[in-house]
Amino acid sequence: MKPLPVLFLVALAAGCTNIPELQGREAAAVTDAPYPRLIPLDEALGPPVDVVSEAADLSKNLTERKKSLRQRANRLQNTPID
């Protein structure tokens, strides 16, 4: 079968599904709970990140990793096979 008719049949079958009503099923503690306190986004995210220093740190870490991987590759290539 082609995918489009199958997708249509699946969507049609999904439309026939009975979805249970959820209204009134919450516990009393949930319905009576106060709305959460909203805080400013800046406060939630924390201090801004210094992009320049973060990029320098990342570059340093990647350079060190490249160096160690090259050393490991050289060791593996020069290891005699018994």
Order of alpha helices (4+ residues) and beta strands (2+ residues): alpha-alpha-alpha-alpha
